[in-house]
Amino acid sequence: MINVSIKELPARRLAVIEHYGDPKKVGETASKLIALAKAQPVNLKPKPGEAFGFWYGDPKEVPAEDFRFDLAITVLQTLKLDGEVIEKYLPAGRYAVISNKGSREAISEKIYWLYCD
């Protein structure tokens, strides 16, 4: 069973790497964001609720070359972002939240369930 909750979240500044292309390669993009976090002088390891993924289309419907997915972590206002990492903001509001414990391989199935059922 998948647990979905509705949470009121505060606004957040995000460090984002945008993934374009084959959904099967999202893991490679995630590795880039993890490397960025590890390279910082401050601890950027996200706590529960501070890492996000934003889908812009159903990977089962969108052609692989048109697929888009943003991977993001919450960061302080003072952190300088550069290279592939861009700044975006998550506005305050109510959000459907799925928590994932364990392997990242099961995340897409959980998220897909939310949109389809």
C-alpha positions as CSV (number, residue, x, y, z in Angstrom):
1,M,0.0,0.0,0.0
2,I,1.2,3.5,-0.8
3,N,0.7,6.2,1.7
4,V,-0.2,9.6,0.3
5,S,-0.6,12.6,2.6
6,I,-1.7,16.1,1.9
7,K,0.7,18.6,3.6
8,E,0.9,22.3,3.9
9,L,4.5,23.2,2.9
10,P,6.3,26.5,3.3
11,A,8.0,28.2,0.3
12,R,11.4,26.7,-0.5
13,R,14.4,27.7,-2.6
14,L,15.5,24.7,-4.7
15,A,18.7,23.6,-6.4
16,V,17.4,21.9,-9.5
17,I,18.9,19.8,-12.3
18,E,16.5,19.5,-15.3
19,H,16.4,16.1,-17.0
20,Y,15.4,16.0,-20.6
21,G,15.2,12.8,-22.6
22,D,14.9,9.1,-21.8
23,P,13.2,8.5,-18.5
24,K,15.5,5.5,-18.0
25,K,18.4,7.9,-17.5
26,V,16.9,9.9,-14.7
27,G,19.2,8.0,-12.3
28,E,22.2,9.5,-14.1
29,T,20.8,13.0,-13.5
30,A,20.0,12.2,-9.9
31,S,23.7,11.2,-9.5
32,K,24.7,14.7,-10.7
33,L,22.6,16.4,-8.1
34,I,24.0,14.1,-5.4
35,A,27.5,14.9,-6.5
36,L,26.7,18.6,-6.2
37,A,25.4,18.2,-2.7
38,K,28.4,16.2,-1.6
39,A,30.8,18.8,-3.1
40,Q,29.5,21.7,-0.9
41,P,31.2,22.9,2.2
42,V,27.9,22.7,4.1
43,N,25.8,19.5,4.5
44,L,23.2,19.5,1.8
45,K,22.0,15.9,2.4
46,P,18.3,16.4,2.3
47,K,16.2,15.6,5.3
48,P,12.8,13.9,4.8
49,G,10.6,16.3,2.8
50,E,13.5,18.3,1.4
51,A,14.1,16.5,-1.9
52,F,11.6,16.7,-4.8
53,G,10.9,15.4,-8.2
54,F,8.7,17.2,-10.7
55,W,7.2,15.3,-13.6
56,Y,6.1,17.2,-16.7
57,G,4.5,14.3,-18.5
58,D,3.7,10.7,-18.2
59,P,6.8,8.6,-19.2
60,K,4.5,5.9,-20.6
61,E,2.8,8.5,-22.9
62,V,5.4,11.0,-23.8
63,P,8.1,10.1,-26.3
64,A,11.4,9.5,-24.6
65,E,13.0,12.5,-26.4
66,D,10.3,14.8,-25.1
67,F,10.3,13.6,-21.5
68,R,11.1,16.1,-18.8
69,F,11.8,15.7,-15.1
70,D,13.2,18.1,-12.5
71,L,15.2,16.8,-9.6
72,A,15.5,19.2,-6.7
73,I,16.8,19.7,-3.1
74,T,16.0,22.4,-0.7
75,V,19.0,24.8,-0.2
76,L,19.8,27.9,1.8
77,Q,19.4,31.4,0.1
78,T,23.1,32.0,0.5
79,L,24.2,28.9,-1.5
80,K,25.6,29.9,-4.9
81,L,24.4,27.7,-7.7
82,D,26.1,27.3,-11.0
83,G,26.7,25.0,-14.0
84,E,23.8,22.6,-14.6
85,V,22.2,23.5,-11.3
86,I,19.6,26.2,-11.5
87,E,17.4,28.0,-8.9
88,K,13.7,27.5,-8.7
89,Y,11.2,28.1,-6.0
90,L,8.5,25.9,-4.7
91,P,5.7,28.2,-3.6
92,A,4.0,27.7,-0.2
93,G,0.8,25.6,-0.5
94,R,-0.9,22.2,-0.1
95,Y,0.9,19.3,-1.8
96,A,0.3,15.6,-2.2
97,V,3.3,13.9,-0.7
98,I,4.6,10.4,-1.2
99,S,7.5,9.2,1.0
100,N,10.0,6.8,-0.3
101,K,12.2,4.7,2.0
102,G,14.7,2.4,0.5
103,S,15.7,2.1,-3.2
104,R,15.1,4.8,-5.7
105,E,14.0,2.2,-8.2
106,A,10.5,2.1,-6.8
107,I,9.9,5.8,-6.8
108,S,8.5,6.0,-10.3
109,E,6.0,3.3,-9.7
110,K,4.7,5.1,-6.6
111,I,4.4,8.4,-8.3
112,Y,2.7,6.8,-11.4
113,W,0.2,5.2,-9.0
114,L,-0.7,8.7,-7.6
115,Y,-1.5,10.0,-11.1
116,C,-3.3,7.0,-12.4
117,D,-5.5,5.6,-9.6
